[in-house]
Each structure stands twice: as C-alpha cells, then as structure tokens.
Amino acid sequence: MKKLSKFIPVNRPLIGKEELLNVKKCLKTGWISSSGKYIKEFELSFANYVNRKYAVAVSSGTGAIDIAVKSLELKKGDEIIVPNFTIISSVNEIIRQGLKPIFIDANVNDFNIDVNLIEKKISKRTKAIMVVHIYGLPSNLDTILKLAKKYKLKIIEDSAEQLGQKYKKKMIGSFGDISTFSFFANKHITTGEGGMLATNNFNLYKKFLKLRNICFELNIPRFIHFEIGWNYRMTNMQAAIGLAQLKKINFFLKKKRKIGEIYNKHLRELNEITLLPEKNEFAKNIYWVFPILIKKKFNSVSFSKKLSKCNIETRPFFFPMHKQPIVKKLKLINKKEKFPVSEMLYKYGLYLPSGIGNSYKEINYVIKTIKHMLKSQHS
C-alpha cells in the first residue's frame, strides 16, 4: 500500500476568515488583554447556547475545574467522587485543596464512570460528584442526579469533551451545579487555549469572577485582597476567536458525526477492533474523538507505532488515576482497590485522527491503512 507523504495529525482545528476578521477588529480596538467587548459577548452567547444563566470565560479547561472545585468551599478531608478513567486535570485542585478524590472505575459500554459503583463509595465526608463526559457518549446522569439528591451532593459537570451533546434532548453542561468546558485546539470549538464555567447560581457566578481575577474584590478599592485566587483570565483576542467558532458549532458537530459515520461503516466489520456504540438510550455519539479498542492479541502501543510509520498520528487513552505516580506518592488510593476496566481501556485503547479540520481523504486513508495492516498480520 502506498504511504501518504503528508503527516495526518490526530486533530486539526478549522479556523476560517470569520475568526481572522474578529481578531483583526480586536487588535484595532487596542483591547487585547482581558478586557473588551468580545469577552462579554462570548460569555453571553455561550451561556445561551448551553442553556445556563451565567458563563465565565477563563484561560483553560483545567482552570475552569480548579475554580469549580475551590468555589464549593469544602473543608480539608472532604471527599469528591471522580472517575478513575480521566485526565489529571480532574483531580489537581481536589488534591491542592486538601480534599480526597474517591476514584470510581469506568464502565465498558461507554467508558464513563460506572454509576453502579458510586453509592457504596459515598461516605459522611462525600460532598460532591465530578461527572466527566468521556469521548462521545454522556455519563448516566439520571442515576447520578438521583444520588446527588439523595445524599445532598453538589455536581461538577466536566463537559470539555462534549460541547453540543444532548442528553435526552437537554444540553450537556446544563445539569451540574457547576459545568466546565475547554476550548483547547482539539475541542469542538477552540480559542487556542481557553475554558468556560457555567451555572444558574448567582453566588457561584460571583465567585467565578473573583477567583479568575486574582481575587480582586468587586466593590472595594483595587489591590486589596481577602483571598488567594489565580490569573485565569481569557484574553479579548481569544474570546473574539471563540465567538466566531461558536457561530459554527452546528457545522462542526455535523462534521464530527460524519467522520464517525465513515469510520463506523468501514471499521465495525473488523473482528480485531471494538468501537463505541453509535448511540445509546441517552444520546447519539458526538465523536469528540474516534476511540477504538484493539483486541487482546495486539496492544495500543504496537498498533500506534505501526500507524505512525504510515504518517498517521494517534493518541493513547487516559492513564488511570489509580496508577498515576503522584496519586501513589500521596497515598490517595487503597492498594487493594481494583480498577480492571480503566486498566483494560488504557492497555488496548487509542483514538484515530478525527479533527474538524481533518479531511475525508485523510480519514479514508486511515481506514485503508488499518485494513491493510490487519490483513498483513493474518497473511
């Protein structure tokens, strides 16, 4: 099979003339830092899109999670339920605040937190559940919301990977007490780096504004501080890009689902690969990434290396939290606890090129390459 000379990245964002025009206008105003009309316009448009009263733009999705955790004002030793199969951003601020992350294994059907394992991990110190919607299908929010109500727990809904997804026709990011989003280059809309917090609670909204801005007080003289916060401000230029991107969200999601449809059509027939469902009882797959599981006679590392030799970039699945060196060092996990699904996902999982800016020609080349590799393996 002829090797494609052009490197195919796992993600390529799609930036158009609308984003460039907004940035040009922004530069002409001179408001290029964290003040300017584009920030407020982006926040208002975003809140409206995800069906929230308030939205606060920040410098990253990780920053949004940090602010979300701190804004709950929990006490040292309090616990937050988190998925074991997630990125380290989910637990950074939990650890820094002296709180305890309680890890829950993934379920094999959609890779999200296994809701059947949550209740037995809830204790008197449990104060919140962090929901992380993984890859393309949302977590089982019905069960999570019932548990939160029963035990009076707050919900942080990390929707970074599923902006635009709907759960039973209601927008993802509209369920938690606090919702967080990321606008990294591989997300459904991008500002390069960036994030957003969303809520319906005015008091939380005020906390977000203060925490992102080095805890400047809103109604007293400047440079007087009663708390420690961060500089997690988004720039007006980033917001200008985000506003243009948000206007294209429906096109972007349509492209994502079309890429998913093409991969499904050609890869689902292969015995050596397992794919996520195209839909479940809650939602239709939105394909933030296109994940695959390699059957056990292969593994994700060797499979990825073979694709790399054909100029195809891939990404491994998340490294499970219970195996993270920092988690072990801080003794945040009971050594006797088992997380078999998370370990299996990491060992055999990877995701393929599926960015909004990736071409259909590139997607078809990836498919042909995988089929050729597997055929060669058998011959």
N, C-alpha and C positions, 0 to 999 in steps of 0.2 A: 504493500500500500504506500502511495506517495505521501511523504511527510510535508505538512504545511510549513512554509518558511516563516510565516508570521506567527509570533507568540500569541496565544489566546489566554488572557487573564481570567481568573475566576469571576471577576466582576469588572465592568466598565460602566461608569456613570454616563448619563446622557445630558450634556449641557448644550443649550441652544442660544439663539440670538436674544431671546427674552431675558435670560439671566445676564448676558453681557450688557444689554441695554440698561437693566436695573442697576448694575454695578457702575456703569458709566454715569448714570444720573446721580447715584450716591456720591461718587467721587467729586462731581461738580458742586455738590452742596457743601463739601468740606466736613460733613458729619460722617466720619469713617470709623470712629471707635464705638462705644457702647451707648450712644445717644443718637436719636434720629427717627424719622417717621417710619422707616421700614420695620424697625423692631416692633413697634406697637401694631402696625398693620399685619405683620406676620403672626403675632400672638393672637390678635382678634380673629383673623381668618382661620388659624389653626384650631382655636377653641370652638369655633362654629363648626368646623369640619368633623371634629371628634365628639361633638355634642356635649361640650363642657362649658361652664360659666366663665372659667378663668384659665389662662395659659401663661406661662412664664418661660421665655427663651433663655437658654443657658449655653455654655461653651462646649458641652459634650453630653452624651447619654450617661456616662459614668458620673459626671457632675450632677445630673438630674437625680440619679439614685442616691448619691451622697446627701443631697439636700432633702430628699424624701425621707430618708431614714432619720436624719437629725431633727427634722420638723416634727416627728412624733414625740420627741422629748421623753424618751424612755429612760429607765434607770439602769445602772450597771448591773449586769447579771440577768436582765430581762432577755427573753428569747424571741427570735423571729424564725418562723418556718420558711425554708428556702429550698429550691430544687437542688439536688446534688449534681445534676447534669445542666450546667450553665457556665457562663463566663465569670471570671473572678470579680468583675465589677459588682456583681450582685451582693458580695459579702464584704467588700472593702470597708465600707463605713460601719457596717454592723460590728466588725472587729475593732475598728478605731474607737467606737463609742463605748467599748467595754461590754457590748451585748454578746449574746451567744447565738450563732446560727445553728439551727436544727435541720440537718440535711435529710431530704426525702428522695428516694430513688425515682428514676423515670419509669414510665410505662412503655412497653414495647410497641404499642399501637400507633402512638403519635409523638413519642419521645418527650412529652411534657411530664410534669410532676405526677406521680401516681397518687391520685386523690384517695384511694383506698387505704393508703398507709399514713395519712396525715393525722387522723383523730387520735390514734394511740400514742402519738408523739407530742400531743398538746398537754402542757402542764400548767400549774398555777402561775408560772413565770412567763408563759407564752402571751405575747401582746399583739403579734401581727403575723400575717402570711404574706410573703412576697411571691406573687404569681409571675412567672416568666413564660410568655408565649413563645414556644420554640419552633423555629424554621417556618412551617407553613400552616399548621393547624393549631387552633387555640386550645388552651387548657380547659378542663371541665369546670366551668365557672359555676354551674348550678350547685354542685357539691361544695365547692369552696365557699360560696356565698352563704350556704346553709350553715357550714361550720363556723364561719365568721360571726354570724348572727347568734348561734347557739352559745359560743364562748366569748362573745363581745370582743372580737379581734378586729384590728384595722387591716386593710388590704392595700398593699402597694402593687400596682399592676404594671409590670415592666412590659411595655408594648413595642419595644425598639424594633423588633423583627417583623411586626405585623401591622404597621400603619395601613389603614384602609380595609383591614379584615373586618368581617362582621360575624358576630356570634348570635345565632338565631335572629338575624336581621338587625341586631343592635351593634353599634360600632365598638370594636375593641378599643380599649383605652377609656371607656366611659363607665366602667364597672367599679374600679377601685376607689378608695377614699382619696388616693393619690395615684396618678398614672404618669409614667415616664416614657420618653421617646428619644431616639437617637437619629441624627442626621449625618452620620459618618458616610463616606463615599459609597459604601456598599448597601446603604439602606434605600427604601422605596423613594424617598426624596432626600437630597443631600444639600448641606451647606459647607461641605468640605469636612469640617468638624462642627459639632453642634448638638443640641438636645433641647428638650422641652418638658416642663412639668404641667400637668393639667389637674384641675379639681373643681368641685362645686362648692367648696367650703371657703368662705371669705377669709377666715382667720388663717387657714393654711396658706392661702394665696399671699397674704401679707408676710407670712414667714418666708415664703419662697423669695419674694422680692428683696427681703433683708439679707437672707443667707447668701444669695448670689452676688451681693454687692458689698462684701467685706463687713456686713452687719452695720452699715450706715443706718442711723435711725431716721425715720420718715419725717418727724415733726419737731426735731430739736436741731441746734446749730451743728454744722458739719464738723467731722473729725472727732466727735465724741462717741465712744463705743462702750456698750454694756455687754456685748457678746463677741465671740470669735466666729467669723464666717470665712468665706472664700471669695476670690475674684473669679466667679464662674459666669461672667457676663458674655453674652453674644455680641458681636460687632454689628453695626448697621449694615456693613457690606455683606456679611453672612446672611443677615435677615433679608436683604434685597434678593439674594440668590434663592433663599428658601421660599420667599413669596412667589417667585416665578415658577419654582418647582412644584409648589402646592397646587397651582392652577393646572398642572399637567398630570396630577395624580391618577386620574381615571385612565388616561392613556398608558401611564407607566404600569398600572396594575393589569391592564389588558395585555400588555406585552409580557409581563411576568407569567401570567396564566397561559399565554400562547406557547411560551418556551416550555413550561411544564407539560403542556399537552403534547408537544412534539417529542419530548423525552419519554413520556409515558407510552406513547404509541409504539416506539421502537425498542424500549428497554424492558418493558414489563414482561415481555415474552421470554426474556433470558433467565434461565434457571439459576445462574450464578449470582444474580443480583436481586435484592429485595428493595422495593420502593415504598414510600409512604402512600397511604390511600389518597385518591384524588378528592375525596370528600368524606366527611363523617356525619354524625347526627347533628352536629353543631354548626358546621361551616364547610364551605368549599375551599380546598387548598389554595393558598395565595402565593406559594413558592417564593418566599424571600430568598431562599437558596434551593437548589435541587439536590437533596441528600440521597445517597444510596448506601445500602449495606452490602458488603461483599460476603459471599458465602464462605464458610469456615476453612475451605482448602486454600483460600487466599487470605490476605490481610490488607488493611487500608494503606499501610506504608509501601509495600511492594507494588500494589496496584497504582498508587500515586506516582511512584518512581517511573513506572513504565509509561504512564501518560505524559509525564514531564519530558521524557525523551522524544515525545511526539509534539513537543511545544504546547502542551495543554497543562495549564495550572489547575490544581485542586487545593482544597483545604481539608485538614482533618476535623473530626468532630471535637466537641469540647472535652478537655481533660477533666475527669470527675473531681469534684471538690474534695472528696474524702482522701484522694491520693495527692492533692497539692502539697508540696513540701512545707509551705508556710502554715497550712492547716494542721499538719502533723507536728510541726515545731511548737505551735501554740497549744497543742493538745486539745483541739476543738472537736475531736472525733473519738468515739469509743472504738478501740481496735477490733472489738468483737463484731461490730456492725458490718453488715454485708450490703453491697450495692451492685448486684450482678448485672442489672440492665444497663446502668451507666458504664460499667466496665466493658460490656459487650459492645455498646454503641461506639465507644472510643476505639476499641480494637479493630472493628470491622467497618466503621463509617467514614465517609468522606463526602464532600459535595463538589459538584461539577460547575463549570462556567455557566452562569445564568443571569448576568447583569443586564440591566435595561439597555445599556449601550452595546452589549454583545449582539452580533448579527446572527440571523438564522443560518447563514452559511457556516459560521463557526460552530453553532450547535449541531448541525448535521455532520460536520467533520468529527466532532467529539463522539457522536453516536457511531459513525463508521469505524473510528479508531478502536472503540471499546469492543465492538463486534469482531473486528479483525484480531484483536488481542486474545479474546476468549476462544475464537476459532483456532488460532495458532497454538493455544495452550492444550487443546484437545488433540491436535494432529501430531 
